Amino acid sequence: MDPEQIPLRDLHLPEAISWWPLAPGWWIVIAFVAGVLFYLFRLYLKTRARGAARRHALRQLNELTVAFEQHRDTVAFSSGVSELLRRTMLAYAPRQDVAGLTGDAWLEWLDRDLDQPLFMSDAGRKLLELPYRRPDDDLSAFELLDVVAAVRQRLATPVGGRR
């Protein structure tokens, strides 16, 4: 028999399997990945919101420092730093723990959670003394650097050890 005369047709392959509609297993994987991404996004927003007061306070501290360097007003600088420190600590700690503290009790509270005490030492004590200086007294750059470094360290360190 002649192969040309046999009524055979070419082989026809089936169509390639389409990627759509997705199999149920893929929907489960997509839902799981979307849930994990949603959870990570909420965690990011929560962490960012917790540090918002700290970031804002550090920006304001920089602004106070720049304003002091321009005007050299010791009283305005010290009262601004004290107010900034008090407001920021009220954002992180219970009001009844922070609001009524003054003097050494306030400085002791500020030293909590710090690796080394900064406020009961010479640098932090200046926070209590600076508002009572005469406005025309010249504050040396070293004194300013000590106070700003102590306040910056306090603002950067979370209250209660939370990071």
Backbone bond lengths (Angstrom), bond angles and torsions (degrees), N, CA, C in turn:
res aa  C-N    CA-C-N  psi(-1)  N-CA   C-N-CA  omega(-1)  CA-C   N-CA-C  phi
1 M - - - 1.430 - - 1.526 108.75 -
2 D 1.279 112.66 139.13 1.449 120.08 -177.03 1.532 109.50 -84.77
3 P 1.377 117.29 127.36 1.468 118.80 -177.28 1.517 113.27 -63.40
4 E 1.292 118.11 -21.97 1.465 120.71 179.64 1.526 111.33 -72.82
5 Q 1.268 118.67 -22.07 1.458 121.58 -175.15 1.525 113.49 -95.95
6 I 1.290 117.66 -6.95 1.454 120.05 179.56 1.536 108.06 -78.16
7 P 1.329 117.93 130.87 1.468 120.49 -177.13 1.544 112.28 -78.78
8 L 1.313 117.70 70.79 1.460 122.28 177.94 1.530 109.59 -106.90
9 R 1.304 114.79 146.40 1.470 119.72 175.40 1.522 109.01 -109.49
10 D 1.345 115.12 160.52 1.456 119.48 177.07 1.532 110.04 -64.42
11 L 1.319 113.61 157.84 1.461 118.82 176.93 1.527 108.74 -71.44
12 H 1.280 115.23 135.91 1.465 120.86 177.09 1.526 107.68 -111.68
13 L 1.356 115.10 119.82 1.456 119.59 178.20 1.525 108.81 -81.28
14 P 1.338 115.71 149.47 1.467 117.34 177.64 1.531 109.86 -68.76
15 E 1.318 115.59 160.32 1.464 120.12 178.10 1.524 109.79 -61.90
16 A 1.343 116.09 150.37 1.465 120.18 177.51 1.528 108.88 -65.49
17 I 1.299 115.01 146.15 1.456 119.73 -178.55 1.525 108.19 -68.72
18 S 1.299 116.36 129.72 1.462 122.12 -177.55 1.523 110.00 -78.65
19 W 1.319 115.74 149.72 1.460 119.36 177.94 1.526 110.88 -82.38
20 W 1.302 116.80 -12.64 1.462 120.43 179.03 1.493 109.64 -121.21
21 P 1.252 120.55 136.14 1.452 132.61 -0.81 1.523 110.34 -74.32
22 L 1.310 114.15 149.55 1.463 120.52 -178.36 1.515 110.79 -71.43
23 A 1.289 114.01 149.64 1.461 120.45 176.64 1.534 108.60 -71.03
24 P 1.322 118.64 155.11 1.469 121.52 -178.52 1.532 113.45 -56.77
25 G 1.301 117.85 -32.80 1.465 120.57 179.11 1.528 111.75 -62.71
26 W 1.321 117.09 -37.74 1.462 120.77 178.49 1.524 110.91 -66.91
27 W 1.331 116.95 -37.21 1.465 119.65 177.54 1.522 110.87 -63.06
28 I 1.308 116.65 -37.56 1.464 120.79 177.95 1.528 109.86 -65.70
29 V 1.328 117.36 -43.65 1.467 121.10 178.88 1.530 110.00 -62.98
30 I 1.326 117.76 -43.16 1.468 121.48 -179.97 1.529 110.42 -63.70
31 A 1.327 117.34 -42.74 1.463 120.50 179.31 1.531 110.70 -64.27
32 F 1.319 117.22 -40.33 1.459 120.93 178.65 1.531 111.22 -64.23
33 V 1.316 117.23 -46.79 1.470 121.21 179.47 1.529 110.53 -63.29
34 A 1.339 117.34 -41.15 1.467 120.24 178.10 1.525 110.52 -63.89
35 G 1.322 117.72 -39.78 1.467 121.05 177.83 1.527 111.70 -63.99
36 V 1.331 117.08 -42.60 1.466 120.60 178.69 1.521 109.90 -64.79
37 L 1.323 118.26 -43.40 1.469 121.13 178.61 1.526 111.49 -62.93
38 F 1.319 117.29 -40.34 1.459 121.55 178.07 1.531 110.11 -63.36
39 Y 1.334 116.64 -44.09 1.460 120.63 179.10 1.525 110.77 -62.65
40 L 1.325 118.07 -44.35 1.467 121.41 179.57 1.524 111.55 -64.78
41 F 1.326 117.29 -37.18 1.460 120.73 178.45 1.528 110.67 -66.09
42 R 1.329 117.51 -43.04 1.466 120.60 177.77 1.521 111.15 -64.81
43 L 1.325 117.36 -39.21 1.458 121.51 177.17 1.528 110.67 -62.94
44 Y 1.320 116.84 -41.15 1.464 121.81 176.96 1.532 110.59 -62.06
45 L 1.333 116.95 -46.57 1.465 120.05 -179.93 1.525 111.79 -63.78
46 K 1.320 116.85 -39.03 1.468 120.71 179.81 1.523 110.41 -66.16
47 T 1.325 116.85 -43.17 1.464 121.19 178.56 1.517 110.87 -64.88
48 R 1.309 116.47 -41.30 1.465 120.91 -179.57 1.537 110.66 -66.54
49 A 1.323 117.22 -40.37 1.463 120.47 179.27 1.524 111.14 -66.61
50 R 1.340 116.83 -34.92 1.460 119.66 -179.79 1.527 110.99 -65.93
51 G 1.324 117.83 -33.05 1.454 121.24 -179.53 1.515 114.32 -92.02
52 A 1.334 117.84 3.48 1.468 120.82 -175.95 1.525 111.66 -64.28
53 A 1.319 117.32 -43.90 1.467 120.00 -179.72 1.522 110.54 -64.53
54 R 1.324 116.21 -37.42 1.461 120.52 179.37 1.526 110.68 -65.57
55 R 1.315 117.46 -46.14 1.469 120.61 179.58 1.520 110.74 -63.28
56 H 1.323 116.08 -41.58 1.462 120.24 179.04 1.533 110.57 -63.96
57 A 1.313 116.96 -41.83 1.467 120.98 -179.89 1.525 111.45 -65.55
58 L 1.325 117.46 -40.17 1.463 119.62 178.56 1.532 111.21 -65.90
59 R 1.332 116.72 -36.10 1.476 119.61 175.65 1.528 110.24 -65.01
60 Q 1.329 116.54 -43.64 1.465 119.75 179.79 1.522 111.78 -66.00
61 L 1.327 117.30 -34.48 1.458 120.31 176.68 1.531 110.25 -63.30
62 N 1.321 116.45 -41.39 1.472 119.77 176.45 1.527 110.62 -62.42
63 E 1.332 116.71 -41.05 1.467 119.97 179.21 1.538 111.18 -64.93
64 L 1.334 117.00 -40.67 1.465 120.28 177.68 1.522 111.27 -63.51
65 T 1.325 115.81 -39.93 1.461 119.90 179.67 1.526 111.23 -65.02
66 V 1.328 116.14 -43.57 1.472 120.11 178.52 1.527 110.06 -63.90
67 A 1.331 116.74 -42.42 1.471 120.22 179.24 1.526 110.61 -63.72
68 F 1.334 117.66 -38.00 1.465 119.69 178.35 1.527 110.87 -65.85
69 E 1.328 116.24 -41.48 1.469 119.45 -179.75 1.522 111.53 -63.18
70 Q 1.325 116.80 -28.82 1.464 119.72 179.57 1.520 111.93 -82.07
71 H 1.328 117.62 -44.20 1.470 121.10 -171.27 1.524 113.79 -103.40
72 R 1.338 117.89 -19.72 1.466 123.06 179.85 1.523 112.67 56.92
73 D 1.318 116.88 36.60 1.471 121.45 179.07 1.535 108.11 -94.93
74 T 1.307 116.26 101.28 1.462 122.35 -175.81 1.523 112.01 -64.34
75 V 1.310 116.98 -42.24 1.465 120.73 -177.02 1.527 110.70 -66.33
76 A 1.323 117.79 -45.42 1.466 120.99 179.08 1.524 110.77 -64.02
77 F 1.320 116.86 -40.14 1.465 120.45 179.44 1.520 111.01 -64.30
78 S 1.325 117.03 -49.82 1.460 119.76 -176.15 1.526 112.18 -66.78
79 S 1.325 116.84 -39.80 1.465 117.68 178.05 1.524 110.94 -68.87
80 G 1.327 117.52 -35.95 1.468 120.46 177.16 1.517 111.87 -64.95
81 V 1.332 116.98 -41.63 1.466 120.77 178.94 1.526 110.55 -66.89
82 S 1.331 116.86 -42.83 1.471 119.91 179.47 1.532 110.98 -63.04
83 E 1.308 116.13 -43.75 1.469 120.24 178.91 1.525 111.18 -64.33
84 L 1.318 115.97 -42.70 1.465 120.51 178.79 1.523 110.73 -61.63
85 L 1.292 117.04 -44.87 1.459 121.41 179.96 1.523 111.32 -63.51
86 R 1.319 116.63 -42.93 1.470 120.68 -179.88 1.534 110.62 -65.14
87 R 1.345 116.97 -46.33 1.471 119.76 -178.81 1.520 111.51 -63.43
88 T 1.321 116.64 -40.21 1.460 119.52 -178.83 1.524 111.10 -68.23
89 M 1.315 117.02 -40.91 1.466 119.44 179.18 1.532 110.85 -67.55
90 L 1.325 117.16 -32.29 1.468 119.68 175.51 1.525 111.41 -66.76
91 A 1.324 117.37 -26.22 1.467 120.28 178.14 1.520 111.49 -72.78
92 Y 1.333 117.75 -22.97 1.461 120.55 -175.64 1.521 114.70 -110.20
93 A 1.299 117.87 -20.63 1.463 120.06 -176.40 1.526 109.48 -120.06
94 P 1.318 117.35 157.97 1.468 119.90 177.77 1.530 111.44 -60.18
95 R 1.291 115.52 139.85 1.467 121.92 -176.41 1.532 112.14 -57.22
96 Q 1.331 117.52 -40.71 1.461 120.01 -177.62 1.529 111.49 -67.33
97 D 1.341 118.49 -21.72 1.464 120.89 178.36 1.521 112.50 -80.86
98 V 1.339 118.02 -28.71 1.455 121.50 -168.72 1.526 113.42 -111.39
99 A 1.299 117.35 -39.15 1.470 121.06 -167.03 1.528 113.89 -60.43
100 G 1.302 119.09 -36.70 1.453 120.14 -174.79 1.519 115.01 -92.43
101 L 1.315 118.02 0.57 1.467 120.39 -176.28 1.521 111.66 -77.31
102 T 1.321 115.29 138.07 1.467 121.31 175.91 1.520 108.64 -142.28
103 G 1.314 116.15 163.43 1.456 122.21 173.89 1.516 113.66 59.02
104 D 1.344 115.21 -134.91 1.463 120.79 -176.93 1.522 112.24 -64.95
105 A 1.328 117.64 -33.31 1.468 120.15 178.65 1.530 110.33 -63.02
106 W 1.321 117.21 -39.27 1.462 121.90 178.07 1.527 110.23 -66.18
107 L 1.336 116.24 -43.19 1.464 119.67 179.55 1.528 111.35 -65.99
108 E 1.332 117.35 -39.17 1.474 120.73 176.53 1.518 110.36 -62.91
109 W 1.328 117.12 -41.47 1.463 119.90 179.52 1.528 110.10 -65.07
110 L 1.317 116.98 -38.70 1.464 119.56 178.86 1.522 112.26 -65.23
111 D 1.316 117.61 -28.40 1.469 121.12 179.44 1.527 113.14 -77.75
112 R 1.336 117.12 -12.68 1.475 118.85 176.92 1.517 109.62 -58.43
113 D 1.306 117.04 144.19 1.467 125.28 174.91 1.530 113.32 69.47
114 L 1.311 118.72 0.56 1.463 120.42 176.01 1.528 109.23 -89.58
115 D 1.326 116.91 148.82 1.464 120.36 179.64 1.518 111.69 -63.95
116 Q 1.318 116.50 -40.31 1.461 120.97 176.91 1.525 108.24 -134.36
117 P 1.317 117.48 144.78 1.461 119.35 -178.08 1.525 111.39 -67.07
118 L 1.311 115.85 122.09 1.463 121.34 179.89 1.520 111.92 -105.07
119 F 1.310 116.55 -28.08 1.461 119.24 -171.83 1.527 112.82 -92.36
120 M 1.304 118.46 -27.60 1.456 119.81 175.37 1.523 110.14 -80.16
121 S 1.327 116.22 -12.35 1.464 119.78 177.12 1.531 108.91 -85.80
122 D 1.302 115.79 -170.40 1.462 121.70 -173.77 1.532 112.43 -63.94
123 A 1.331 117.01 -41.34 1.469 120.00 -176.21 1.528 112.03 -63.33
124 G 1.318 116.95 -45.89 1.459 120.29 -178.69 1.513 113.73 -72.74
125 R 1.307 116.57 -31.20 1.471 120.31 179.13 1.517 111.24 -62.37
126 K 1.314 116.10 -26.07 1.468 119.59 -179.96 1.526 110.89 -63.14
127 L 1.325 116.63 -24.50 1.468 119.47 176.49 1.520 110.90 -60.20
128 L 1.346 116.49 -35.75 1.458 119.94 179.43 1.522 111.75 -78.70
129 E 1.319 117.12 -29.33 1.460 120.82 -174.89 1.525 113.90 -88.75
130 L 1.306 117.88 -32.80 1.468 120.74 -173.37 1.528 114.73 -58.61
131 P 1.319 120.08 -40.49 1.466 118.11 -178.91 1.532 113.64 -63.92
132 Y 1.316 117.62 -19.01 1.464 120.52 -176.31 1.529 112.92 -100.14
133 R 1.307 116.69 5.11 1.464 119.54 174.34 1.516 109.62 -74.11
134 R 1.301 114.30 159.27 1.458 117.66 174.45 1.523 108.11 -70.33
135 P 1.325 118.03 141.52 1.466 120.58 -178.01 1.524 113.70 -59.49
136 D 1.342 117.82 -26.76 1.459 118.94 -177.78 1.534 112.47 -88.86
137 D 1.360 117.54 -1.95 1.464 119.65 175.55 1.521 109.51 -65.73
138 D 1.305 115.42 140.77 1.463 119.78 179.24 1.525 108.41 -92.36
139 L 1.288 116.09 126.21 1.458 122.27 178.96 1.517 107.61 -92.22
140 S 1.319 117.46 124.11 1.463 119.12 -178.03 1.527 110.04 -70.78
141 A 1.320 114.41 158.83 1.464 120.31 -178.40 1.522 110.85 -64.45
142 F 1.342 117.32 -33.13 1.464 119.87 -179.94 1.523 111.39 -67.65
143 E 1.301 117.08 -39.97 1.460 120.09 177.78 1.525 110.26 -63.23
144 L 1.324 116.33 -43.84 1.462 120.96 178.84 1.523 110.61 -62.25
145 L 1.327 117.41 -44.59 1.462 121.00 -179.57 1.515 111.46 -62.45
146 D 1.333 117.22 -39.19 1.470 120.54 178.44 1.525 111.50 -63.37
147 V 1.313 116.09 -47.15 1.468 120.40 -178.58 1.525 110.38 -65.03
148 V 1.327 116.94 -46.99 1.465 120.41 -178.55 1.525 110.67 -64.42
149 A 1.336 117.86 -38.91 1.468 120.44 178.74 1.528 111.09 -64.76
150 A 1.325 116.81 -41.27 1.469 119.95 178.92 1.526 110.89 -65.47
151 V 1.319 116.72 -44.49 1.472 120.20 179.93 1.525 110.34 -66.55
152 R 1.319 117.21 -41.45 1.471 120.58 178.86 1.524 110.49 -61.73
153 Q 1.334 116.83 -41.88 1.466 120.56 178.25 1.526 110.89 -63.19
154 R 1.339 117.20 -41.50 1.463 120.57 179.26 1.524 110.95 -65.29
155 L 1.334 116.49 -40.45 1.460 119.26 -179.53 1.525 111.54 -70.27
156 A 1.309 117.00 -32.33 1.469 120.43 -178.29 1.527 112.94 -79.42
157 T 1.327 117.31 -21.37 1.465 120.90 -178.95 1.526 108.84 -92.91
158 P 1.333 116.57 123.92 1.461 119.77 -179.63 1.525 112.76 -64.22
159 V 1.302 115.81 146.37 1.460 121.75 176.86 1.523 107.95 -78.20
160 G 1.306 116.98 132.79 1.463 120.52 179.61 1.508 113.66 81.29
161 G 1.337 117.59 9.87 1.455 121.20 177.58 1.510 115.42 77.06
162 R 1.326 118.20 7.52 1.477 120.58 178.83 1.519 108.46 -79.11
163 R 1.295 115.98 137.58 1.470 120.84 177.01 1.497 110.12 -110.05
